[in-house]
Amino acid sequence: MKIAFAECDKLILNGTFVTAMDVCNGAMDTIVGNPRNPNFNVYDIREKCNTPPLCYDFSMIDNMMMNATIQQVLGVTGRKWEECANDVHLAMLGDWMTNLGPKVSDIANKGDVDILVYSGDKDFICNWRGGEAWTLNMDW
């Protein structure tokens, strides 16, 4: 894993983002296993993944978000709800390698918006050590 992550880091620093995503995700897959049926709950490593692929039963929120009244209140009448829409995921892939710290810093330093950066320490998917590092190094 150290070799894979060293290569991943090098590719990110060189700006080879598409290849970096392949190398980095490939390394993660060796730990997680099949993303459609992970070896463990990637949101809480203490738990098994009882409802693959997201490990939780989202049927209650799915039903709520497809409720016409809720959709009207949210201003999304007639739209289809998906907890993890692949087209949205693909559209945001470019943000994976983007340092948004300066933008967060600009917003924070304007003083009119409260900011919460949250990552659980038992969460495998959200890099809480990375989140800790960039928040500690940011110009607040």
C-alpha positions as CSV (number, residue, x, y, z in Angstrom):
1,M,0.0,0.0,0.0
2,K,2.9,2.4,0.7
3,I,4.2,1.9,-2.8
4,A,0.7,2.4,-4.3
5,F,0.1,5.6,-2.3
6,A,3.5,7.0,-3.1
7,E,2.6,6.6,-6.8
8,C,-0.8,8.0,-6.2
9,D,0.7,11.1,-4.4
10,K,3.3,11.6,-7.2
11,L,0.5,11.5,-9.9
12,I,-1.6,14.0,-8.0
13,L,1.4,16.4,-7.5
14,N,2.2,16.1,-11.3
15,G,-1.4,16.9,-12.2
16,T,-2.1,13.6,-13.8
17,F,-5.5,13.4,-12.2
18,V,-7.3,10.8,-14.3
19,T,-4.4,8.3,-13.9
20,A,-4.2,9.3,-10.2
21,M,-7.8,8.4,-9.6
22,D,-7.3,5.0,-11.2
23,V,-4.2,4.3,-9.2
24,C,-5.6,5.6,-5.9
25,N,-9.0,3.9,-6.3
26,G,-7.3,0.7,-7.3
27,A,-5.3,0.8,-4.1
28,M,-8.5,1.4,-2.1
29,D,-10.2,-1.5,-3.8
30,T,-7.6,-3.9,-2.4
31,I,-8.7,-2.9,1.1
32,V,-12.5,-2.4,0.5
33,G,-13.0,-5.3,-2.0
34,N,-15.8,-5.1,-4.5
35,P,-17.3,-1.5,-4.2
36,R,-20.7,-3.0,-4.9
37,N,-20.3,-5.5,-2.0
38,P,-17.6,-4.1,0.3
39,N,-15.7,-6.1,2.9
40,F,-16.8,-3.8,5.6
41,N,-18.9,-0.6,6.2
42,V,-16.8,2.1,4.7
43,Y,-18.7,4.8,6.7
44,D,-18.1,3.0,10.0
45,I,-15.2,0.5,10.0
46,R,-16.5,-1.0,13.2
47,E,-19.6,-2.3,11.4
48,K,-20.3,-4.9,8.6
49,C,-21.9,-3.7,5.4
50,N,-25.4,-5.2,5.9
51,T,-27.1,-3.5,2.9
52,P,-24.6,-3.2,0.0
53,P,-23.5,-1.1,-1.7
54,L,-24.0,1.9,0.7
55,C,-24.3,-0.3,3.8
56,Y,-27.5,1.3,5.1
57,D,-31.2,1.0,4.3
58,F,-32.2,4.3,2.7
59,S,-35.7,3.3,1.8
60,M,-37.3,5.7,4.3
61,I,-35.5,8.7,2.9
62,D,-36.0,7.5,-0.6
63,N,-39.8,7.4,0.1
64,M,-39.7,10.8,1.8
65,M,-37.8,12.4,-1.1
66,M,-40.2,11.0,-3.7
67,N,-43.2,12.4,-1.7
68,A,-44.9,15.1,-3.8
69,T,-45.4,17.4,-0.9
70,I,-41.7,17.2,0.1
71,Q,-40.6,17.8,-3.5
72,Q,-42.9,20.8,-3.7
73,V,-41.4,22.3,-0.5
74,L,-37.9,21.7,-1.8
75,G,-38.7,23.1,-5.2
76,V,-37.8,19.9,-7.1
77,T,-41.3,18.8,-8.2
78,G,-41.2,15.9,-10.7
79,R,-37.6,15.0,-10.2
80,K,-36.3,11.6,-9.4
81,W,-34.4,11.1,-6.1
82,E,-31.3,8.9,-5.9
83,E,-29.1,8.8,-2.8
84,C,-26.0,8.3,-5.0
85,A,-26.7,9.4,-8.6
86,N,-24.0,8.2,-10.9
87,D,-24.3,11.2,-13.3
88,V,-23.8,13.6,-10.4
89,H,-20.8,11.5,-9.2
90,L,-19.2,11.6,-12.6
91,A,-19.8,15.4,-12.9
92,M,-18.0,16.0,-9.6
93,L,-15.0,13.8,-10.3
94,G,-13.0,16.8,-11.3
95,D,-13.3,18.2,-7.8
96,W,-11.5,15.2,-6.3
97,M,-8.1,16.6,-7.0
98,T,-9.0,20.2,-6.5
99,N,-7.7,22.1,-3.5
100,L,-10.7,24.1,-2.3
101,G,-9.0,25.2,0.9
102,P,-8.4,28.7,-0.4
103,K,-12.1,29.1,-1.3
104,V,-13.1,27.9,2.1
105,S,-10.6,30.2,3.6
106,D,-12.1,33.2,1.7
107,I,-15.6,32.3,2.8
108,A,-14.5,31.9,6.4
109,N,-12.5,35.1,6.5
110,K,-15.5,37.1,5.3
111,G,-17.0,36.3,8.6
112,D,-20.7,36.0,7.6
113,V,-20.8,32.2,7.3
114,D,-20.2,29.5,9.9
115,I,-18.2,26.6,8.6
116,L,-18.3,23.0,9.9
117,V,-15.8,20.5,8.6
118,Y,-16.8,17.0,9.7
119,S,-15.3,13.6,9.1
120,G,-15.7,10.7,11.5
121,D,-12.6,9.0,12.8
122,K,-14.2,5.6,12.1
123,D,-15.1,6.6,8.5
124,F,-12.9,4.9,5.9
125,I,-14.3,6.8,2.8
126,C,-13.9,10.4,4.2
127,N,-10.2,11.0,4.9
128,W,-10.5,12.5,8.4
129,R,-6.7,12.8,8.7
130,G,-6.6,14.7,5.5
131,G,-9.5,16.9,6.6
132,E,-7.7,17.6,9.9
133,A,-4.5,18.5,8.0
134,W,-6.0,21.0,5.7
135,T,-8.1,22.7,8.4
136,L,-5.1,23.0,10.6
137,N,-3.0,24.5,7.7
138,M,-5.7,26.8,6.5
139,D,-5.6,30.6,6.9
140,W,-8.7,31.1,9.1
